[in-house]
């Protein structure tokens, strides 16, 4: 073995080179896929409208904050952002409240038709958003929730629940029964089991489920558009007004960057705060 | 001394499968009792019924004189050590051990002292701040044991607690478990499929098969006076062959078997002359002796002899049957050699079906 590597067999050298290069290549590809569009949207948001950015130029001729100023001054982007956050937070909470007991039942109880139900809850993820929105909009209209925050939150929750539920069901399923038995064996009632055993071990899943639900709600357009407008405006609806008739790439870039910032910040904070070791530790050493 | 435990006519079904079949036994306070049996024999089910994690379909469980069938597991005064340790991964060692005290509303000012006392008892002093995953398997099981004894329960339950440990450590923790249990005088029920472990640790061994208790006796009796082929075969190794009883006077028998005509003294057998049964001889009860030198001999030719270090383990052909013998390690035998063993009549056991 050692002899062959020492002789510098070209095939082995090639393999080594590949082993070094392959991850690098993937990282580059990833960067190209994510960072280049992002970079362009930053540039677009900073284009100086006096000078413009036209075909042969690789970079804009001049940069200015004019578009940012315009968007912040002349649109209700501030209140739209507030709305987005409010709706996203409510959606996440509501999804959590709905998903917890359902996930418990699906993950830890032996129910008839469990598999069918598990598939059914994924439907909102699979159905085309527009089709869903139209029917859900109908239902909410009859219920008198059209154009209200409640309506929008309910609609967003419908879309958000599958994410939350799917993740929670899996982690409920993988929770070791022994630990729960040990807790009740030592005298813990249902409430203590929930608070001290289930929740700490589910925390990583709750967090990742919440991130999905939150971001999903922040970015949801069709539901908000059909149910909420004109009363309820969120960041995506503002963004889409620039993508519609009065298409303005520069201002759309500003709005999409604004939409991006809170989500990124949230992701980073959460990644730092949450220790994902609990479940792994519980399952790992058995 | 804590109270004992009594189980009466327990029956438990999983669907159509009868996991426990009319199981009854009683344990005196302070005793260490092992439930021994192959996997699927119902021993863990029985333990879980006693702990309250499972409900039985029929029968009663008494702690002392108190019927506890309808008492939920968190109100039963029993503490259990699991095979998987089942420590709370999000709590450190100290909090894991303290958990039971908090649940049982022990005044907080006593916690520290009691937790430290329990930790000292299982040699964990100084590890209070560690998280479970930072500990070795042996340490984790000690934490689990400390978590149980700190609440000073009526009953300690062990569900194959040593199965995940390596052989050396298993022996060490086994001794620790037994010492702690003796010191505190807590009644203990210990589930295992390891017969050597069962013999080594218990006051009483309850051997189970297919949901039934086969024999409930002290370790010596389980090994020396098995009441059935199953127990003889499951506990230790045994040469078991069919036999026919030729003569019987009191508890002395003359039997005809593939090993030849043998005399046996067996106080527990109730088979009459002429009956068919099984003959059971432990390999270590066979002693090499010159042909014709003594009575009650079994003679054959050595098929294989394996030097095990502490003994010589051999298989000897006797007609179409084989017999296994464990003899002193200093013997030298060659394969194919003719050899005779003598066996004391009281070491020959006669068993019914």
Interface residues (C-beta under 8 A of the other chain):
Chain A: X176 X178 X179 X181 X182 X183 X184 X185 X186 X187 X188 X189 X192 X196 X197 X200 X201 X277 X278 X279 X281 X282 X284 X285 X286
Chain B: X51 X52 X53 X72 X73 X74 X75 X76 X78 X79 X80 X82 X83 X84 X85 X86 X87 X88 X89 X90 X99 X100 X103 X104 X131 X132 X133 X137 X140 X144 X147 X151 X164
